[in-house]
Amino acid sequence: MPKVSSVIVPYASYLRVYEPLAAFPEPERSHWARYARRVDRPSYQDELRRSLADLLPTPPVAVPVHESDDAFVAEVDGVLCVCPWRTRLRGWQALDALASGGRLPPAVLDAVLPPVVRKESADDYERWRARNPDARPWIRTATWQVPLAWFVLVADEEREHQGAEPAESVDPSEPAELAGLAGGAPVLRYRTQMVQARRRVARGLKALRAALGEGPQIDALVDVGAWLEEFHPRSLVELDYGGLVHALPAAHLAADRSAADVAEGIEALRRGDGDGAGEAYGRLAARWRVVRDRQSAS
């Protein structure tokens, strides 16, 4: 396995889909079956560190030259499911969003990723898309936030929280996907069945459209709902706070009930209770203001 750096992970959250092996054609299905038996599978943090390491050379490697053959693995009701990294595809998509989203001043963007590097990557992506028009990633990423639409997919009772543990308390037999950083990094995530996620999207859209009409939040929920429809119905959906756990105090993470607030707000809108929806959104906004303040200070 390639050596990865010890760079601390960026503050990003993730929405992942784990599909059963039956969803993959051969020979990819056999590849993932063999891969799942490996004991040296890389962790969530390794994926991020490898991406960061690509930015160190001069010029930086904006998008990997070769597609990753790694994946995250989970078992769902006795069925083996995998979430391919597809690092190259996601790199192209992230670069496109960075260049078109206006999140960085042009001078800063040019310093981080020179125009010639971006142009070469864009040309490569265009050629690749022509050969792979139906390709889609199994992982979505958001920096310094968890998009509100993602919380619609999950429920508070599906929340899994693990505080940081000292290194000596980490079980060496624990799967790489759960071990986190050496020393037992904190984890905050939700896992739900695909059928539940799709049902919640439909109910959420119905309530939001009835109360609010159209708008950016509804567009975002439509987008994530359409993405979920591209996967096997027996898939697992995971919302992972990822690197955000390193930006927030332990007490803040322990008290975070964002999915419950979103569900309460949608239910209030369904009942026509504008005040109740406003209270739920107020709690949510106050909680995530801490993250925005840290982003501004960084």
C-alpha positions in Angstrom: 0.0 0.0 0.0 1.4 3.5 -0.8 2.6 5.4 2.1 0.4 8.3 3.1 1.3 11.5 4.8 0.5 12.6 8.3 -1.2 15.8 7.2 -4.3 16.6 9.3 -7.5 16.1 7.4 -9.4 19.2 6.1 -12.7 20.2 7.5 -15.1 18.3 5.2 -18.2 16.2 5.6 -19.3 13.3 3.4 -22.4 11.6 2.0 -21.6 8.1 1.0 -23.5 5.2 -0.7 -22.5 1.6 -0.1 -23.9 -0.7 -2.8 -24.2 -4.5 -2.5 -21.8 -6.5 -4.6 -24.7 -7.6 -6.8 -25.0 -4.0 -8.1 -21.6 -4.2 -9.8 -20.9 -5.9 -13.1 -18.0 -8.3 -13.6 -15.1 -8.1 -13.3 -15.6 -5.3 -10.9 -17.8 -7.4 -8.6 -15.0 -10.0 -8.1 -12.4 -7.2 -7.5 -14.5 -5.8 -4.7 -15.1 -9.2 -3.2 -11.4 -9.8 -3.0 -10.8 -6.3 -1.8 -13.2 -6.7 1.1 -11.2 -9.7 2.4 -8.1 -7.5 2.8 -6.9 -6.7 6.3 -4.9 -3.6 5.2 -7.8 -1.6 3.7 -7.1 2.2 4.0 -9.2 4.3 6.4 -11.3 7.4 5.8 -8.4 9.6 6.8 -6.0 7.9 4.4 -8.2 8.9 1.4 -8.0 12.5 2.5 -4.3 12.5 3.2 -3.5 11.0 -0.2 -5.5 13.8 -1.9 -3.7 16.4 0.1 -0.3 14.9 -0.8 -1.1 15.4 -4.5 -1.2 19.2 -3.8 2.4 19.3 -2.6 4.4 18.8 -5.8 5.1 21.7 -8.2 3.0 22.0 -10.2 0.3 20.4 -8.0 -1.5 17.3 -9.2 -5.1 18.6 -9.4 -6.6 15.3 -10.3 -5.0 11.8 -9.9 -3.6 10.4 -13.1 -5.2 7.0 -12.4 -8.5 6.1 -10.9 -8.4 4.7 -7.4 -9.2 1.0 -6.9 -9.9 1.5 -3.2 -13.3 1.5 -1.5 -14.9 1.6 1.9 -16.6 -1.6 3.0 -19.7 -2.2 5.2 -22.0 -5.1 5.9 -25.7 -4.5 5.7 -28.0 -7.3 7.1 -25.4 -9.8 6.2 -24.8 -8.4 2.7 -21.4 -7.1 1.8 -21.6 -3.5 0.4 -18.8 -1.3 -0.9 -18.4 2.4 -1.5 -15.8 3.0 -4.3 -13.6 6.0 -3.8 -13.6 7.1 -7.4 -11.0 9.7 -6.4 -10.3 10.8 -10.0 -13.9 11.5 -10.9 -14.5 13.3 -7.7 -11.3 15.3 -8.2 -12.6 16.5 -11.6 -15.9 17.4 -10.2 -14.4 19.3 -7.2 -12.0 21.2 -9.5 -14.9 22.2 -11.8 -16.9 23.4 -8.7 -13.9 25.3 -7.4 -13.3 27.1 -10.7 -16.9 28.0 -11.4 -18.2 28.6 -7.8 -16.3 31.8 -7.1 -15.3 30.6 -3.7 -11.7 31.7 -4.2 -10.5 35.1 -5.6 -9.0 34.5 -9.1 -5.5 35.4 -7.9 -5.7 32.9 -5.0 -7.1 30.2 -7.3 -4.3 30.8 -9.9 -1.7 30.5 -7.1 -3.1 27.3 -5.7 -3.9 25.7 -9.1 -2.3 27.5 -12.1 -4.6 28.0 -15.1 -2.6 25.6 -17.2 -3.1 22.8 -14.7 -6.9 23.5 -14.6 -7.1 23.6 -18.4 -5.3 20.2 -18.8 -7.6 18.7 -16.1 -10.8 20.1 -17.7 -9.7 18.7 -21.1 -9.0 15.3 -19.6 -12.4 15.3 -17.9 -14.3 16.3 -21.1 -12.6 13.4 -23.0 -13.3 10.9 -20.1 -17.0 12.0 -19.9 -17.5 11.4 -23.6 -16.4 7.7 -22.9 -18.3 7.4 -19.6 -21.5 9.5 -19.9 -23.3 7.6 -17.1 -20.6 7.7 -14.5 -21.4 9.1 -11.0 -19.6 9.2 -7.7 -20.5 7.1 -4.7 -19.3 9.9 -2.4 -20.3 13.6 -2.1 -18.2 16.1 -0.2 -18.9 19.4 1.5 -16.4 21.7 3.2 -17.0 23.5 6.5 -20.6 22.3 6.6 -23.1 19.5 6.4 -25.7 20.6 3.8 -29.2 20.8 5.2 -30.5 18.5 2.5 -28.3 15.7 3.7 -29.9 15.8 7.2 -33.3 15.1 5.6 -32.1 11.6 4.6 -31.4 10.4 8.2 -33.1 10.2 11.6 -31.9 11.0 15.1 -32.1 7.4 16.2 -29.6 6.5 13.4 -27.0 8.8 14.9 -23.6 7.2 15.9 -21.3 9.2 18.1 -17.9 8.1 19.5 -15.7 10.5 21.4 -11.9 10.6 21.1 -10.1 7.8 22.8 -6.4 7.5 23.9 -4.2 5.5 21.6 -3.8 2.6 24.0 -7.5 2.0 24.1 -8.0 1.5 20.3 -8.7 -2.1 19.4 -6.1 -3.1 16.8 -8.6 -5.6 15.3 -11.1 -2.9 14.6 -11.8 -2.4 10.9 -9.9 0.4 9.3 -13.0 2.3 8.4 -13.9 2.7 12.1 -10.5 3.0 13.6 -10.0 6.6 12.5 -6.7 8.3 13.4 -4.2 6.8 15.7 -5.5 7.6 19.2 -9.1 7.0 18.3 -10.5 10.1 16.6 -14.0 11.2 17.3 -16.7 10.0 15.0 -20.2 11.5 14.3 -22.2 9.8 11.6 -25.6 8.5 10.5 -26.3 5.4 8.6 -29.7 4.5 7.1 -31.2 2.2 4.5 -31.6 3.5 1.0 -35.3 2.9 1.0 -35.7 5.1 4.1 -33.5 7.9 2.7 -35.6 8.0 -0.5 -38.9 8.0 1.5 -37.6 10.9 3.6 -36.6 12.9 0.5 -40.1 12.5 -0.9 -41.9 13.5 2.3 -39.5 16.4 2.8 -40.0 17.7 -0.7 -43.8 17.5 -0.3 -43.8 19.5 2.9 -41.2 22.1 1.8 -42.9 22.7 -1.5 -46.3 23.1 0.1 -45.0 25.6 2.7 -42.3 27.4 0.8 -42.8 26.9 -3.0 -39.5 26.7 -4.7 -36.0 27.8 -3.6 -32.4 26.8 -3.1 -33.0 24.3 -0.3 -35.7 22.5 -2.4 -33.3 22.4 -5.4 -30.6 20.9 -3.2 -33.0 18.2 -1.9 -34.2 17.4 -5.5 -30.5 17.1 -6.5 -29.5 14.7 -3.7 -32.8 12.7 -4.2 -32.0 12.3 -7.9 -28.5 11.1 -7.0 -29.8 8.5 -4.6 -32.1 7.1 -7.4 -29.0 6.0 -9.3 -28.1 3.3 -6.8 -29.2 -0.2 -5.8 -32.4 -0.1 -3.6 -30.6 -2.2 -0.9 -27.7 0.2 -0.5 -26.6 1.9 2.7 -26.5 5.7 3.0 -24.0 7.2 5.3 -23.7 10.9 6.4 -20.3 11.4 8.0 -19.1 14.6 9.7 -15.6 13.5 8.6 -13.0 16.2 9.4 -15.6 18.5 10.9 -15.2 16.6 14.2 -11.7 18.1 14.5 -13.1 21.7 14.2 -15.7 21.3 17.0 -15.4 20.9 20.8 -16.3 17.5 22.2 -19.3 18.9 24.1 -20.6 20.4 20.9 -20.4 17.1 19.0 -22.0 15.2 21.9 -25.0 17.7 22.0 -25.4 17.9 18.2 -28.9 16.8 17.1 -29.0 18.4 13.7 -31.0 15.7 12.0 -33.6 15.8 14.8 -33.9 19.6 14.3 -34.3 19.3 10.6 -37.0 16.6 11.0 -38.8 18.7 13.6 -38.8 21.7 11.3 -40.2 19.8 8.3 -42.9 18.2 10.5 -43.8 21.7 11.8 -44.1 22.9 8.2 -46.3 19.9 7.4 -48.6 20.9 10.2 -48.6 24.6 9.2 -46.7 25.5 12.4 -44.5 28.3 11.2 -43.3 29.2 14.7 -42.3 25.6 15.4 -40.4 25.4 12.2 -38.7 28.7 13.0 -37.6 27.5 16.4 -36.1 24.3 15.0 -34.2 26.2 12.3 -33.0 28.7 14.9 -31.4 25.9 16.9 -29.8 24.5 13.8 -28.5 27.9 12.7 -27.0 28.7 16.2 -25.3 25.3 16.2 -23.7 25.7 12.8 -22.7 29.3 13.5 -19.9 27.9 15.5 -18.5 26.2 12.4 -18.9 29.3 10.3 -17.0 31.4 12.9 -14.2 28.9 12.9 -14.0 29.0 9.1 -13.8 32.8 9.1 -11.1 32.7 11.7 -9.0 30.1 9.8 
